[in-house]
Amino acid sequence: MANYVYILQSYKSKRYYCGQTNSIEQRLQRHNEGKVKSTKSECPWQLTGYVQLASRSECMQLEKKIKGRGIERWLVENYKLLTH
């Protein structure tokens, strides 16, 4: 099963959100249906890009790194790593 770290951007506020999942399409749908507490007030969301990794633990490490660096700052420095 594939594992992904994904970055979304709100159409409404332009804020970024980073998360990890094994199904990007289902996860984006949950965000846009308002089923994710931390993002429901800023729907709709668009997928900026994602990184596929071998394991969930690798995804969790990258997600932590991206959030620690700041999502927007990480994007500026690492945009080429994303699949769009």
Phi and psi restraints in degrees (range 20) as a CNS / XPLOR table:
assign (resid 1 and name C) (resid 2 and name N)
       (resid 2 and name CA) (resid 2 and name C) 1.0 -76.4 20.0 2
assign (resid 2 and name N) (resid 2 and name CA)
       (resid 2 and name C) (resid 3 and name N) 1.0 150.5 20.0 2
assign (resid 2 and name C) (resid 3 and name N)
       (resid 3 and name CA) (resid 3 and name C) 1.0 -127.9 20.0 2
assign (resid 3 and name N) (resid 3 and name CA)
       (resid 3 and name C) (resid 4 and name N) 1.0 139.4 20.0 2
assign (resid 3 and name C) (resid 4 and name N)
       (resid 4 and name CA) (resid 4 and name C) 1.0 -134.8 20.0 2
assign (resid 4 and name N) (resid 4 and name CA)
       (resid 4 and name C) (resid 5 and name N) 1.0 146.1 20.0 2
assign (resid 4 and name C) (resid 5 and name N)
       (resid 5 and name CA) (resid 5 and name C) 1.0 -107.2 20.0 2
assign (resid 5 and name N) (resid 5 and name CA)
       (resid 5 and name C) (resid 6 and name N) 1.0 128.0 20.0 2
assign (resid 5 and name C) (resid 6 and name N)
       (resid 6 and name CA) (resid 6 and name C) 1.0 -124.5 20.0 2
assign (resid 6 and name N) (resid 6 and name CA)
       (resid 6 and name C) (resid 7 and name N) 1.0 154.4 20.0 2
assign (resid 6 and name C) (resid 7 and name N)
       (resid 7 and name CA) (resid 7 and name C) 1.0 -125.9 20.0 2
assign (resid 7 and name N) (resid 7 and name CA)
       (resid 7 and name C) (resid 8 and name N) 1.0 127.5 20.0 2
assign (resid 7 and name C) (resid 8 and name N)
       (resid 8 and name CA) (resid 8 and name C) 1.0 -111.7 20.0 2
assign (resid 8 and name N) (resid 8 and name CA)
       (resid 8 and name C) (resid 9 and name N) 1.0 157.7 20.0 2
assign (resid 8 and name C) (resid 9 and name N)
       (resid 9 and name CA) (resid 9 and name C) 1.0 -131.4 20.0 2
assign (resid 9 and name N) (resid 9 and name CA)
       (resid 9 and name C) (resid 10 and name N) 1.0 135.8 20.0 2
assign (resid 9 and name C) (resid 10 and name N)
       (resid 10 and name CA) (resid 10 and name C) 1.0 -76.6 20.0 2
assign (resid 10 and name N) (resid 10 and name CA)
       (resid 10 and name C) (resid 11 and name N) 1.0 130.1 20.0 2
assign (resid 10 and name C) (resid 11 and name N)
       (resid 11 and name CA) (resid 11 and name C) 1.0 -64.1 20.0 2
assign (resid 11 and name N) (resid 11 and name CA)
       (resid 11 and name C) (resid 12 and name N) 1.0 -35.3 20.0 2
assign (resid 11 and name C) (resid 12 and name N)
       (resid 12 and name CA) (resid 12 and name C) 1.0 -72.5 20.0 2
assign (resid 12 and name N) (resid 12 and name CA)
       (resid 12 and name C) (resid 13 and name N) 1.0 -52.8 20.0 2
assign (resid 12 and name C) (resid 13 and name N)
       (resid 13 and name CA) (resid 13 and name C) 1.0 -108.0 20.0 2
assign (resid 13 and name N) (resid 13 and name CA)
       (resid 13 and name C) (resid 14 and name N) 1.0 -11.1 20.0 2
assign (resid 13 and name C) (resid 14 and name N)
       (resid 14 and name CA) (resid 14 and name C) 1.0 70.5 20.0 2
assign (resid 14 and name N) (resid 14 and name CA)
       (resid 14 and name C) (resid 15 and name N) 1.0 5.8 20.0 2
assign (resid 14 and name C) (resid 15 and name N)
       (resid 15 and name CA) (resid 15 and name C) 1.0 -70.3 20.0 2
assign (resid 15 and name N) (resid 15 and name CA)
       (resid 15 and name C) (resid 16 and name N) 1.0 149.6 20.0 2
assign (resid 15 and name C) (resid 16 and name N)
       (resid 16 and name CA) (resid 16 and name C) 1.0 -98.0 20.0 2
assign (resid 16 and name N) (resid 16 and name CA)
       (resid 16 and name C) (resid 17 and name N) 1.0 154.1 20.0 2
assign (resid 16 and name C) (resid 17 and name N)
       (resid 17 and name CA) (resid 17 and name C) 1.0 -139.1 20.0 2
assign (resid 17 and name N) (resid 17 and name CA)
       (resid 17 and name C) (resid 18 and name N) 1.0 138.2 20.0 2
assign (resid 17 and name C) (resid 18 and name N)
       (resid 18 and name CA) (resid 18 and name C) 1.0 -121.5 20.0 2
assign (resid 18 and name N) (resid 18 and name CA)
       (resid 18 and name C) (resid 19 and name N) 1.0 137.5 20.0 2
assign (resid 18 and name C) (resid 19 and name N)
       (resid 19 and name CA) (resid 19 and name C) 1.0 -153.1 20.0 2
assign (resid 19 and name N) (resid 19 and name CA)
       (resid 19 and name C) (resid 20 and name N) 1.0 -179.6 20.0 2
assign (resid 19 and name C) (resid 20 and name N)
       (resid 20 and name CA) (resid 20 and name C) 1.0 -135.2 20.0 2
assign (resid 20 and name N) (resid 20 and name CA)
       (resid 20 and name C) (resid 21 and name N) 1.0 148.7 20.0 2
assign (resid 20 and name C) (resid 21 and name N)
       (resid 21 and name CA) (resid 21 and name C) 1.0 -161.1 20.0 2
assign (resid 21 and name N) (resid 21 and name CA)
       (resid 21 and name C) (resid 22 and name N) 1.0 171.8 20.0 2
assign (resid 21 and name C) (resid 22 and name N)
       (resid 22 and name CA) (resid 22 and name C) 1.0 -109.9 20.0 2
assign (resid 22 and name N) (resid 22 and name CA)
       (resid 22 and name C) (resid 23 and name N) 1.0 1.6 20.0 2
assign (resid 22 and name C) (resid 23 and name N)
       (resid 23 and name CA) (resid 23 and name C) 1.0 -146.6 20.0 2
assign (resid 23 and name N) (resid 23 and name CA)
       (resid 23 and name C) (resid 24 and name N) 1.0 97.5 20.0 2
assign (resid 23 and name C) (resid 24 and name N)
       (resid 24 and name CA) (resid 24 and name C) 1.0 -62.0 20.0 2
assign (resid 24 and name N) (resid 24 and name CA)
       (resid 24 and name C) (resid 25 and name N) 1.0 -45.2 20.0 2
assign (resid 24 and name C) (resid 25 and name N)
       (resid 25 and name CA) (resid 25 and name C) 1.0 -60.6 20.0 2
assign (resid 25 and name N) (resid 25 and name CA)
       (resid 25 and name C) (resid 26 and name N) 1.0 -46.0 20.0 2
assign (resid 25 and name C) (resid 26 and name N)
       (resid 26 and name CA) (resid 26 and name C) 1.0 -65.4 20.0 2
assign (resid 26 and name N) (resid 26 and name CA)
       (resid 26 and name C) (resid 27 and name N) 1.0 -39.6 20.0 2
assign (resid 26 and name C) (resid 27 and name N)
       (resid 27 and name CA) (resid 27 and name C) 1.0 -67.6 20.0 2
assign (resid 27 and name N) (resid 27 and name CA)
       (resid 27 and name C) (resid 28 and name N) 1.0 -43.0 20.0 2
assign (resid 27 and name C) (resid 28 and name N)
       (resid 28 and name CA) (resid 28 and name C) 1.0 -61.2 20.0 2
assign (resid 28 and name N) (resid 28 and name CA)
       (resid 28 and name C) (resid 29 and name N) 1.0 -40.4 20.0 2
assign (resid 28 and name C) (resid 29 and name N)
       (resid 29 and name CA) (resid 29 and name C) 1.0 -61.2 20.0 2
assign (resid 29 and name N) (resid 29 and name CA)
       (resid 29 and name C) (resid 30 and name N) 1.0 -42.9 20.0 2
assign (resid 29 and name C) (resid 30 and name N)
       (resid 30 and name CA) (resid 30 and name C) 1.0 -62.5 20.0 2
assign (resid 30 and name N) (resid 30 and name CA)
       (resid 30 and name C) (resid 31 and name N) 1.0 -41.3 20.0 2
assign (resid 30 and name C) (resid 31 and name N)
       (resid 31 and name CA) (resid 31 and name C) 1.0 -60.8 20.0 2
assign (resid 31 and name N) (resid 31 and name CA)
       (resid 31 and name C) (resid 32 and name N) 1.0 -47.3 20.0 2
assign (resid 31 and name C) (resid 32 and name N)
       (resid 32 and name CA) (resid 32 and name C) 1.0 -75.1 20.0 2
assign (resid 32 and name N) (resid 32 and name CA)
       (resid 32 and name C) (resid 33 and name N) 1.0 -16.7 20.0 2
assign (resid 32 and name C) (resid 33 and name N)
       (resid 33 and name CA) (resid 33 and name C) 1.0 -87.9 20.0 2
assign (resid 33 and name N) (resid 33 and name CA)
       (resid 33 and name C) (resid 34 and name N) 1.0 -0.9 20.0 2
assign (resid 33 and name C) (resid 34 and name N)
       (resid 34 and name CA) (resid 34 and name C) 1.0 77.2 20.0 2
assign (resid 34 and name N) (resid 34 and name CA)
       (resid 34 and name C) (resid 35 and name N) 1.0 22.5 20.0 2
assign (resid 34 and name C) (resid 35 and name N)
       (resid 35 and name CA) (resid 35 and name C) 1.0 -91.4 20.0 2
assign (resid 35 and name N) (resid 35 and name CA)
       (resid 35 and name C) (resid 36 and name N) 1.0 -0.4 20.0 2
assign (resid 35 and name C) (resid 36 and name N)
       (resid 36 and name CA) (resid 36 and name C) 1.0 -110.9 20.0 2
assign (resid 36 and name N) (resid 36 and name CA)
       (resid 36 and name C) (resid 37 and name N) 1.0 114.7 20.0 2
assign (resid 36 and name C) (resid 37 and name N)
       (resid 37 and name CA) (resid 37 and name C) 1.0 -52.4 20.0 2
assign (resid 37 and name N) (resid 37 and name CA)
       (resid 37 and name C) (resid 38 and name N) 1.0 -44.5 20.0 2
assign (resid 37 and name C) (resid 38 and name N)
       (resid 38 and name CA) (resid 38 and name C) 1.0 -74.6 20.0 2
assign (resid 38 and name N) (resid 38 and name CA)
       (resid 38 and name C) (resid 39 and name N) 1.0 -11.3 20.0 2
assign (resid 38 and name C) (resid 39 and name N)
       (resid 39 and name CA) (resid 39 and name C) 1.0 -123.8 20.0 2
assign (resid 39 and name N) (resid 39 and name CA)
       (resid 39 and name C) (resid 40 and name N) 1.0 -4.3 20.0 2
assign (resid 39 and name C) (resid 40 and name N)
       (resid 40 and name CA) (resid 40 and name C) 1.0 -64.6 20.0 2
assign (resid 40 and name N) (resid 40 and name CA)
       (resid 40 and name C) (resid 41 and name N) 1.0 -28.2 20.0 2
assign (resid 40 and name C) (resid 41 and name N)
       (resid 41 and name CA) (resid 41 and name C) 1.0 -76.6 20.0 2
assign (resid 41 and name N) (resid 41 and name CA)
       (resid 41 and name C) (resid 42 and name N) 1.0 -9.5 20.0 2
assign (resid 41 and name C) (resid 42 and name N)
       (resid 42 and name CA) (resid 42 and name C) 1.0 -118.6 20.0 2
assign (resid 42 and name N) (resid 42 and name CA)
       (resid 42 and name C) (resid 43 and name N) 1.0 21.9 20.0 2
assign (resid 42 and name C) (resid 43 and name N)
       (resid 43 and name CA) (resid 43 and name C) 1.0 -65.2 20.0 2
assign (resid 43 and name N) (resid 43 and name CA)
       (resid 43 and name C) (resid 44 and name N) 1.0 150.8 20.0 2
assign (resid 43 and name C) (resid 44 and name N)
       (resid 44 and name CA) (resid 44 and name C) 1.0 -87.3 20.0 2
assign (resid 44 and name N) (resid 44 and name CA)
       (resid 44 and name C) (resid 45 and name N) 1.0 162.2 20.0 2
assign (resid 44 and name C) (resid 45 and name N)
       (resid 45 and name CA) (resid 45 and name C) 1.0 -115.4 20.0 2
assign (resid 45 and name N) (resid 45 and name CA)
       (resid 45 and name C) (resid 46 and name N) 1.0 149.4 20.0 2
assign (resid 45 and name C) (resid 46 and name N)
       (resid 46 and name CA) (resid 46 and name C) 1.0 -120.8 20.0 2
assign (resid 46 and name N) (resid 46 and name CA)
       (resid 46 and name C) (resid 47 and name N) 1.0 147.0 20.0 2
assign (resid 46 and name C) (resid 47 and name N)
       (resid 47 and name CA) (resid 47 and name C) 1.0 -78.0 20.0 2
assign (resid 47 and name N) (resid 47 and name CA)
       (resid 47 and name C) (resid 48 and name N) 1.0 120.1 20.0 2
assign (resid 47 and name C) (resid 48 and name N)
       (resid 48 and name CA) (resid 48 and name C) 1.0 -81.2 20.0 2
assign (resid 48 and name N) (resid 48 and name CA)
       (resid 48 and name C) (resid 49 and name N) 1.0 -40.4 20.0 2
assign (resid 48 and name C) (resid 49 and name N)
       (resid 49 and name CA) (resid 49 and name C) 1.0 168.3 20.0 2
assign (resid 49 and name N) (resid 49 and name CA)
       (resid 49 and name C) (resid 50 and name N) 1.0 177.7 20.0 2
assign (resid 49 and name C) (resid 50 and name N)
       (resid 50 and name CA) (resid 50 and name C) 1.0 -151.2 20.0 2
assign (resid 50 and name N) (resid 50 and name CA)
       (resid 50 and name C) (resid 51 and name N) 1.0 162.8 20.0 2
assign (resid 50 and name C) (resid 51 and name N)
       (resid 51 and name CA) (resid 51 and name C) 1.0 -124.5 20.0 2
assign (resid 51 and name N) (resid 51 and name CA)
       (resid 51 and name C) (resid 52 and name N) 1.0 129.2 20.0 2
assign (resid 51 and name C) (resid 52 and name N)
       (resid 52 and name CA) (resid 52 and name C) 1.0 -95.3 20.0 2
assign (resid 52 and name N) (resid 52 and name CA)
       (resid 52 and name C) (resid 53 and name N) 1.0 132.6 20.0 2
assign (resid 52 and name C) (resid 53 and name N)
       (resid 53 and name CA) (resid 53 and name C) 1.0 -128.7 20.0 2
assign (resid 53 and name N) (resid 53 and name CA)
       (resid 53 and name C) (resid 54 and name N) 1.0 166.3 20.0 2
assign (resid 53 and name C) (resid 54 and name N)
       (resid 54 and name CA) (resid 54 and name C) 1.0 -74.6 20.0 2
assign (resid 54 and name N) (resid 54 and name CA)
       (resid 54 and name C) (resid 55 and name N) 1.0 -30.3 20.0 2
assign (resid 54 and name C) (resid 55 and name N)
       (resid 55 and name CA) (resid 55 and name C) 1.0 -139.6 20.0 2
assign (resid 55 and name N) (resid 55 and name CA)
       (resid 55 and name C) (resid 56 and name N) 1.0 160.8 20.0 2
assign (resid 55 and name C) (resid 56 and name N)
       (resid 56 and name CA) (resid 56 and name C) 1.0 -65.0 20.0 2
assign (resid 56 and name N) (resid 56 and name CA)
       (resid 56 and name C) (resid 57 and name N) 1.0 -36.9 20.0 2
assign (resid 56 and name C) (resid 57 and name N)
       (resid 57 and name CA) (resid 57 and name C) 1.0 -64.7 20.0 2
assign (resid 57 and name N) (resid 57 and name CA)
       (resid 57 and name C) (resid 58 and name N) 1.0 -37.0 20.0 2
assign (resid 57 and name C) (resid 58 and name N)
       (resid 58 and name CA) (resid 58 and name C) 1.0 -64.4 20.0 2
assign (resid 58 and name N) (resid 58 and name CA)
       (resid 58 and name C) (resid 59 and name N) 1.0 -40.2 20.0 2
assign (resid 58 and name C) (resid 59 and name N)
       (resid 59 and name CA) (resid 59 and name C) 1.0 -62.1 20.0 2
assign (resid 59 and name N) (resid 59 and name CA)
       (resid 59 and name C) (resid 60 and name N) 1.0 -43.5 20.0 2
assign (resid 59 and name C) (resid 60 and name N)
       (resid 60 and name CA) (resid 60 and name C) 1.0 -63.3 20.0 2
assign (resid 60 and name N) (resid 60 and name CA)
       (resid 60 and name C) (resid 61 and name N) 1.0 -38.5 20.0 2
assign (resid 60 and name C) (resid 61 and name N)
       (resid 61 and name CA) (resid 61 and name C) 1.0 -65.8 20.0 2
assign (resid 61 and name N) (resid 61 and name CA)
       (resid 61 and name C) (resid 62 and name N) 1.0 -44.5 20.0 2
assign (resid 61 and name C) (resid 62 and name N)
       (resid 62 and name CA) (resid 62 and name C) 1.0 -67.3 20.0 2
assign (resid 62 and name N) (resid 62 and name CA)
       (resid 62 and name C) (resid 63 and name N) 1.0 -41.5 20.0 2
assign (resid 62 and name C) (resid 63 and name N)
       (resid 63 and name CA) (resid 63 and name C) 1.0 -58.2 20.0 2
assign (resid 63 and name N) (resid 63 and name CA)
       (resid 63 and name C) (resid 64 and name N) 1.0 -44.3 20.0 2
assign (resid 63 and name C) (resid 64 and name N)
       (resid 64 and name CA) (resid 64 and name C) 1.0 -62.5 20.0 2
assign (resid 64 and name N) (resid 64 and name CA)
       (resid 64 and name C) (resid 65 and name N) 1.0 -41.1 20.0 2
assign (resid 64 and name C) (resid 65 and name N)
       (resid 65 and name CA) (resid 65 and name C) 1.0 -64.2 20.0 2
assign (resid 65 and name N) (resid 65 and name CA)
       (resid 65 and name C) (resid 66 and name N) 1.0 -45.3 20.0 2
assign (resid 65 and name C) (resid 66 and name N)
       (resid 66 and name CA) (resid 66 and name C) 1.0 -62.2 20.0 2
assign (resid 66 and name N) (resid 66 and name CA)
       (resid 66 and name C) (resid 67 and name N) 1.0 -46.5 20.0 2
assign (resid 66 and name C) (resid 67 and name N)
       (resid 67 and name CA) (resid 67 and name C) 1.0 -67.3 20.0 2
assign (resid 67 and name N) (resid 67 and name CA)
       (resid 67 and name C) (resid 68 and name N) 1.0 -35.6 20.0 2
assign (resid 67 and name C) (resid 68 and name N)
       (resid 68 and name CA) (resid 68 and name C) 1.0 -67.6 20.0 2
assign (resid 68 and name N) (resid 68 and name CA)
       (resid 68 and name C) (resid 69 and name N) 1.0 -35.5 20.0 2
assign (resid 68 and name C) (resid 69 and name N)
       (resid 69 and name CA) (resid 69 and name C) 1.0 -77.8 20.0 2
assign (resid 69 and name N) (resid 69 and name CA)
       (resid 69 and name C) (resid 70 and name N) 1.0 -26.8 20.0 2
assign (resid 69 and name C) (resid 70 and name N)
       (resid 70 and name CA) (resid 70 and name C) 1.0 101.1 20.0 2
assign (resid 70 and name N) (resid 70 and name CA)
       (resid 70 and name C) (resid 71 and name N) 1.0 122.2 20.0 2
assign (resid 70 and name C) (resid 71 and name N)
       (resid 71 and name CA) (resid 71 and name C) 1.0 -58.5 20.0 2
assign (resid 71 and name N) (resid 71 and name CA)
       (resid 71 and name C) (resid 72 and name N) 1.0 -47.6 20.0 2
assign (resid 71 and name C) (resid 72 and name N)
       (resid 72 and name CA) (resid 72 and name C) 1.0 -63.6 20.0 2
assign (resid 72 and name N) (resid 72 and name CA)
       (resid 72 and name C) (resid 73 and name N) 1.0 -42.2 20.0 2
assign (resid 72 and name C) (resid 73 and name N)
       (resid 73 and name CA) (resid 73 and name C) 1.0 -65.2 20.0 2
assign (resid 73 and name N) (resid 73 and name CA)
       (resid 73 and name C) (resid 74 and name N) 1.0 -42.5 20.0 2
assign (resid 73 and name C) (resid 74 and name N)
       (resid 74 and name CA) (resid 74 and name C) 1.0 -61.3 20.0 2
assign (resid 74 and name N) (resid 74 and name CA)
       (resid 74 and name C) (resid 75 and name N) 1.0 -41.2 20.0 2
assign (resid 74 and name C) (resid 75 and name N)
       (resid 75 and name CA) (resid 75 and name C) 1.0 -60.0 20.0 2
assign (resid 75 and name N) (resid 75 and name CA)
       (resid 75 and name C) (resid 76 and name N) 1.0 -44.3 20.0 2
assign (resid 75 and name C) (resid 76 and name N)
       (resid 76 and name CA) (resid 76 and name C) 1.0 -59.4 20.0 2
assign (resid 76 and name N) (resid 76 and name CA)
       (resid 76 and name C) (resid 77 and name N) 1.0 -40.9 20.0 2
assign (resid 76 and name C) (resid 77 and name N)
       (resid 77 and name CA) (resid 77 and name C) 1.0 -83.3 20.0 2
assign (resid 77 and name N) (resid 77 and name CA)
       (resid 77 and name C) (resid 78 and name N) 1.0 -23.0 20.0 2
assign (resid 77 and name C) (resid 78 and name N)
       (resid 78 and name CA) (resid 78 and name C) 1.0 -131.8 20.0 2
assign (resid 78 and name N) (resid 78 and name CA)
       (resid 78 and name C) (resid 79 and name N) 1.0 17.8 20.0 2
assign (resid 78 and name C) (resid 79 and name N)
       (resid 79 and name CA) (resid 79 and name C) 1.0 -52.7 20.0 2
assign (resid 79 and name N) (resid 79 and name CA)
       (resid 79 and name C) (resid 80 and name N) 1.0 -34.3 20.0 2
assign (resid 79 and name C) (resid 80 and name N)
       (resid 80 and name CA) (resid 80 and name C) 1.0 -66.0 20.0 2
assign (resid 80 and name N) (resid 80 and name CA)
       (resid 80 and name C) (resid 81 and name N) 1.0 -18.3 20.0 2
assign (resid 80 and name C) (resid 81 and name N)
       (resid 81 and name CA) (resid 81 and name C) 1.0 -78.5 20.0 2
assign (resid 81 and name N) (resid 81 and name CA)
       (resid 81 and name C) (resid 82 and name N) 1.0 -17.0 20.0 2
assign (resid 81 and name C) (resid 82 and name N)
       (resid 82 and name CA) (resid 82 and name C) 1.0 -81.7 20.0 2
assign (resid 82 and name N) (resid 82 and name CA)
       (resid 82 and name C) (resid 83 and name N) 1.0 146.1 20.0 2
assign (resid 82 and name C) (resid 83 and name N)
       (resid 83 and name CA) (resid 83 and name C) 1.0 -94.7 20.0 2
assign (resid 83 and name N) (resid 83 and name CA)
       (resid 83 and name C) (resid 84 and name N) 1.0 136.6 20.0 2
